[in-house]
Amino acid sequence: MIIYSVTIYISKDVEKEWLDWMKKIHLQDVVKTGHFISYKMFKVIVPSHSPDETAYCIQYECKSLDDYSLYLEKHASRLQKEHTIKFQNKVKAARAVMEEI
């Protein structure tokens, strides 16, 4: 199993709007690409961040590295761009791909 992990650092002044948008639109759009079988979303508690930011970690699960690679090739750029445009300078992201052992 492959996990595509995205940690998002979001300004607290747009956190509620971002969280609503993620739950109602973005997470569904990522899964609708057909390359992921599920996702989990976590609010990062430790380590704590600046008083102006909150961190969330989203872990998308796919069956194989090929599924992730196809997502990256066909959809990632568009979906990441939508996210960046909507929240501009209010968000930072760190990404990792992991294999379940």
C-alpha positions as CSV (number, residue, x, y, z in Angstrom):
1,M,0.0,0.0,0.0
2,I,1.2,3.5,-0.8
3,I,0.4,6.6,1.2
4,Y,0.6,10.0,-0.3
5,S,0.9,12.4,2.7
6,V,0.3,16.1,2.4
7,T,0.9,18.3,5.5
8,I,-0.7,21.7,5.2
9,Y,0.1,24.8,7.3
10,I,-2.8,27.1,7.1
11,S,-3.3,30.6,8.5
12,K,-5.8,30.6,11.3
13,D,-7.7,33.5,9.7
14,V,-8.8,31.2,6.9
15,E,-8.7,27.9,8.7
16,K,-12.5,27.4,8.9
17,E,-13.0,28.3,5.2
18,W,-10.1,26.1,4.2
19,L,-11.4,23.1,6.3
20,D,-14.9,23.4,4.8
21,W,-13.6,23.6,1.3
22,M,-11.3,20.7,1.8
23,K,-14.1,18.5,3.2
24,K,-16.7,19.5,0.7
25,I,-14.7,19.9,-2.5
26,H,-10.9,19.2,-2.7
27,L,-10.7,15.8,-0.9
28,Q,-13.6,14.5,-3.0
29,D,-11.9,15.8,-6.2
30,V,-8.7,14.0,-5.4
31,V,-10.5,10.7,-4.7
32,K,-12.6,11.2,-7.9
33,T,-9.4,11.0,-10.0
34,G,-9.7,7.2,-9.4
35,H,-6.1,6.8,-8.2
36,F,-6.8,6.7,-4.5
37,I,-9.0,4.3,-2.6
38,S,-9.4,6.3,0.6
39,Y,-8.0,9.2,2.7
40,K,-7.7,10.3,6.3
41,M,-7.4,13.8,7.6
42,F,-5.6,14.7,10.8
43,K,-5.1,17.9,12.8
44,V,-1.5,18.1,13.9
45,I,-1.3,18.7,17.7
46,V,2.4,18.2,18.4
47,P,4.6,19.8,17.4
48,S,2.8,23.0,17.8
49,H,3.2,25.7,15.3
50,S,3.2,29.5,15.2
51,P,0.2,31.1,16.9
52,D,-1.0,32.2,13.5
53,E,-1.0,28.8,11.8
54,T,-2.6,25.4,12.2
55,A,-1.3,22.2,10.6
56,Y,-3.3,19.4,9.1
57,C,-2.0,16.1,7.6
58,I,-4.0,14.4,4.8
59,Q,-3.0,10.8,3.9
60,Y,-4.3,9.4,0.6
61,E,-4.1,5.7,0.2
62,C,-3.5,4.0,-3.2
63,K,-2.7,0.4,-4.2
64,S,0.5,1.0,-6.0
65,L,3.2,3.4,-6.8
66,D,1.9,3.3,-10.4
67,D,-1.4,4.7,-9.2
68,Y,0.3,7.5,-7.4
69,S,2.5,8.2,-10.5
70,L,-0.6,8.4,-12.8
71,Y,-2.2,10.8,-10.3
72,L,1.0,13.0,-10.4
73,E,1.1,12.9,-14.2
74,K,-2.5,13.6,-14.9
75,H,-4.1,15.5,-12.0
76,A,-1.7,16.8,-9.3
77,S,-0.7,20.0,-11.0
78,R,-4.3,21.1,-11.6
79,L,-5.5,20.2,-8.2
80,Q,-2.5,21.8,-6.4
81,K,-3.0,25.0,-8.5
82,E,-6.7,25.2,-7.5
83,H,-5.6,25.0,-3.9
84,T,-2.9,27.6,-4.2
85,I,-5.0,30.1,-6.1
86,K,-7.9,29.8,-3.6
87,F,-5.7,30.3,-0.5
88,Q,-2.8,32.2,-2.0
89,N,-0.3,33.2,0.6
90,K,-2.2,31.7,3.5
91,V,-1.1,28.1,3.0
92,K,2.1,26.0,2.7
93,A,2.4,22.4,1.9
94,A,4.9,19.6,2.5
95,R,4.4,16.3,0.6
96,A,5.8,12.8,1.1
97,V,5.1,9.3,-0.4
98,M,5.4,6.3,1.8
99,E,5.1,2.6,1.5
100,E,3.3,0.6,4.1
101,I,5.4,-2.2,5.5
